[in-house]
């Protein structure tokens, strides 16, 4: 049985547009976001993402689980970056100390110390804005894109029939396999298997992933025979494919594509002018006393 | 070359040329810092095209072979492989073990999926599984897309599938083992020489900054451990040629695919070659090899049983 994403028809900004136009805009938005570490350029992109979120028509109840997981993950990752400075060395080489926090105890002669620096703090803020923008735009896609239009959307974007259909099927299978994973996990737990408490040496631990990965994979392959038969019976791949739905660009779709193109072009120009790298306001150094 | 193929090839070449010219003119001639190699977002796309060109050229030079045919079965397997890889990546990303590395390179048992799908269903299925699965996995995690890493993952499955190009599996496997062995030794040597590099350790001894430790010795030598496991599988399962071939070609796919992505970060993120190898390649490819040597045989055996039962 196929499980689907939580798509439903909503009166939302995303669904007002042709899905092809939205995917093109999303691609431009994504590329633009990846170009920058500068919070001044990331802020407008975050605002766009927030507008899309607010107008998405997806209720908190619907997206609660996905958002809590992703935002929790992003928050912990950003916090980890802030605490360790990891990742920041890609964009800054010097650090200016704001405050050093030392633990009142030591472990085997090592005293845990946290250096709060201007660079780490600003890098964490920039990273949060960057990853949040991407996450918001990405998470909303399965809630807003009609599964019946996946194939024709990717075909309309220029992929060959077979590739478009493969991407269509991939998007459809993800929630199904997520469910299968959960079912398999529950079944194995009933037999005493606990993924969260895997013990033993590394090799033994790796081997213990087998009871989860192997049944889910093999079950998927066995299930694929029915889909293959159904597709073969409909002469899939024999000639050019026809699609039940038809997508037509409206004026608003062209406007969205142009907006996406301009956003990307503007980002590239900013990039070519040498801006967009990691930025910290000069005033901040003066306030801190550097 | 027929018209369609020629158009794909020339599109890739022209796009690559445009990017290279942009970077050369903007970065080297006009001196725009962000376009120079090192922390250069545009280079991501250059490496996407380079990776696609590598796959295309291998395909073109062996295009007469039946393994390149894409029918209904391959389309469905591509989708299943990519969806499984995405789901497993999402579930296991960073939640199992954490080894220090320069970027978000997590230890992933899911890597067995593109290797297995590549070997069992061919390089096209393997490439799609790795590349699209990685892309969807990253998107599900909410971390955005790292296109050159997706292509690197695609190459893992693609190279694993190249085993089907050779009639004499045993001979091809031994050649692959020699190539893999040399590459593993080279990587281990780079680790040995650079294991005290300051830029791969984020622990400032002088300031006693809390946080990052240097790459652990185990992560450093994990590629050797993985290679030894592959050797054991190769000789212990010498009679079951499928298991040995799947693991051996999966190993080469892992080394070259992850190596491609890690080395691209020399230009994309400005890492030194040693940092790319020690900080990214080893913590990712080493543990991957261990997963490959243990999980891929399990999948091959289970799939063989299914084939026997269904007769397909």
Interface residues (C-beta under 8 A of the other chain):
Chain A: X30 X33 X34 X35 X70 X71 X73 X74 X77 X83 X84 X85 X86 X87 X89 X90 X91 X111 X112 X113 X114 X115 X130 X131 X134 X135 X138 X139 X162 X165 X166 X167 X168 X169 X170 X171 X172 X173 X174 X176 X177 X178 X181 X202 X203 X206 X207 X209 X210 X213 X214 X216 X217 X218 X220 X221 X222 X224 X225 X227 X228 X231 X232 X236 X237 X271 X272 X273 X274 X275 X276 X277
Chain B: X22 X26 X32 X33 X34 X35 X39 X41 X42 X44 X70 X71 X72 X73 X75 X76 X77 X78 X79 X80 X82 X83 X84 X86 X87 X88 X90 X91 X94 X102 X103 X104 X109 X110 X112 X113 X116 X128 X132 X133 X136 X139 X140 X141 X142 X143 X144 X145 X199 X202 X207 X208 X209 X210 X211 X212 X229 X269 X270 X290 X291 X294 X295 X298 X299 X302 X303 X306 X310 X312
